[in-house]
Amino acid sequence: MSNTDSATPTLYVAEFIDGPLEGQIDSRALVRGKHEARISMVAAVAGLESVFWYDEVDQRDVSGQLRVRYAFDQGESDPVDAEVDPI
């Protein structure tokens, strides 16, 4: 019996176009050959872990690599305190 699944997952690049993770990228595994339309990311903000939700905007192929752009869903994410304490 042969297994047609590869032991190495196929990856894609998630690009965060706005929100707290703006400008960052993340390498993610395709699930059943597809990328996720909605993803959550955990990041530290002011020393506290926060969960941020992002939704797919579009996708494209760059030199044979799938790249998916995601936009920040502020309403579903943990609040981000934008105030900075003066020194």
C-alpha positions, -999 to 999 in steps of 0.1 A, spaced: 0 0 0 15 33 -10 10 66 7 5 95 -17 9 122 10 43 137 14 60 136 48 69 173 43 39 197 45 35 221 16 40 257 29 27 291 20 36 326 32 11 347 52 16 384 49 0 407 74 -9 440 57 -22 460 88 -29 458 125 -4 449 152 15 425 129 17 449 99 46 441 77 53 407 92 52 374 74 47 338 86 54 305 70 23 282 74 14 247 63 -14 241 38 -42 219 53 -55 194 28 -38 214 1 -55 247 10 -45 278 29 -67 292 57 -91 320 49 -90 332 86 -61 328 110 -53 337 145 -20 349 158 -7 352 193 17 381 200 29 399 231 17 435 235 30 455 264 42 422 280 8 405 277 -2 378 252 -29 389 229 -49 370 202 -53 387 168 -76 375 140 -68 381 104 -89 375 72 -77 367 37 -76 396 13 -61 379 -17 -35 354 -29 -9 352 -55 19 330 -68 54 345 -65 81 324 -82 61 292 -75 54 300 -39 18 308 -27 16 341 -8 -16 351 10 -23 386 23 -43 390 55 -61 420 69 -66 427 107 -101 420 122 -100 445 150 -136 436 162 -127 400 169 -92 405 182 -80 413 217 -79 451 223 -46 468 217 -38 498 240 -23 523 216 -14 548 244 22 551 253 32 561 288 55 592 289 90 586 303 
